Every structure is written in structure tokens, then in C-alpha cells.
């Protein structure tokens, strides 16, 4: 009888410790994922800006080449 009560108390204490641990683990994973997505978004915006700048430079260079070809003809 006493052993059964001790088991019940032990299980109850174990459950009380597992819940906060699991909640903290879930919080940690959630925050890590959120940071990862924020970094991904920042990197994506930087790459988009680089691509736009490259596209502008490319268009300018293309116009220069066309102008040069027209002058030679």
C-alpha cells in the first residue's frame, strides 16, 4: 500500500518536472526556428538587392555595347 502511494507520488512529481522541461524545449525550438527564418529573410532581401543592382549594371553595359556597335556601323 505504501509502495503504491510512493509510486503515485513519484509519478506525479516526475510529470510535474517533465511538463516545464518540455515547454522550455518547445520554446527553445520555436525561437530557434523564428531566428532562422528571420536570417533567411534578411539574406533573401540582400540577394534580391544585389540582383537588382547587377541587372541595372548589366542593362547599362548592354546599352553601351549597342551604342558602340551602332557607332562602328
C-alpha positions as CSV (number, residue, x, y, z in Angstrom):
1,X,0.0,0.0,0.0
2,X,2.7,2.4,1.0
3,X,4.7,1.5,-2.1
4,X,1.8,2.2,-4.3
5,X,1.3,5.6,-2.8
6,X,5.1,6.3,-3.2
7,X,4.8,5.3,-6.9
8,X,1.9,7.6,-7.4
9,X,3.7,10.5,-5.7
10,X,6.8,9.7,-7.7
11,X,4.9,9.6,-11.0
12,X,3.2,12.9,-10.1
13,X,6.5,14.6,-9.3
14,X,8.0,13.2,-12.5
15,X,5.1,14.6,-14.5
16,X,5.5,18.0,-12.9
17,X,9.1,18.1,-13.9
18,X,8.5,16.8,-17.5
19,X,5.9,19.4,-18.4
20,X,8.1,22.5,-17.7
21,X,11.1,20.8,-19.4
22,X,9.0,20.0,-22.5
23,X,7.6,23.5,-22.5
24,X,11.1,25.0,-22.3
25,X,12.3,22.7,-25.1
26,X,9.4,23.7,-27.3
27,X,10.0,27.4,-26.6
28,X,13.7,27.0,-27.5
29,X,12.9,25.2,-30.7
30,X,10.3,27.8,-31.7
31,X,12.7,30.7,-31.0
32,X,15.5,29.0,-33.0
33,X,13.2,28.4,-35.9
34,X,12.0,32.0,-35.8
35,X,15.6,33.4,-35.8
36,X,16.5,31.1,-38.6
37,X,13.6,32.4,-40.7
38,X,14.5,36.0,-39.9
39,X,18.0,35.4,-41.1
40,X,16.8,33.7,-44.2
41,X,14.5,36.7,-45.0
42,X,17.4,39.1,-44.4
43,X,19.7,37.1,-46.7
44,X,17.0,36.8,-49.3
45,X,16.4,40.6,-49.3
46,X,20.1,41.2,-49.6
47,X,20.4,38.8,-52.6
48,X,17.4,40.5,-54.2
49,X,19.1,43.9,-53.9
50,X,22.3,42.5,-55.3
51,X,20.5,41.0,-58.2
52,X,18.7,44.3,-58.9
53,X,22.0,46.2,-58.9
54,X,23.6,43.6,-61.2
55,X,20.6,43.9,-63.5
56,X,20.9,47.7,-63.7
57,X,24.7,47.4,-64.4
58,X,24.0,44.8,-67.0
59,X,21.5,46.9,-68.7
60,X,23.8,49.9,-68.7
61,X,26.6,47.8,-70.2
62,X,24.3,46.4,-72.8
63,X,23.3,49.9,-73.9
64,X,27.0,50.8,-74.1
65,X,27.7,47.8,-76.3
66,X,24.8,48.6,-78.6
67,X,25.8,52.2,-78.8
68,X,29.4,51.2,-79.6
69,X,28.2,48.8,-82.3
70,X,25.9,51.4,-83.9
71,X,28.8,53.9,-84.0
72,X,31.0,51.3,-85.7
73,X,28.4,50.7,-88.4
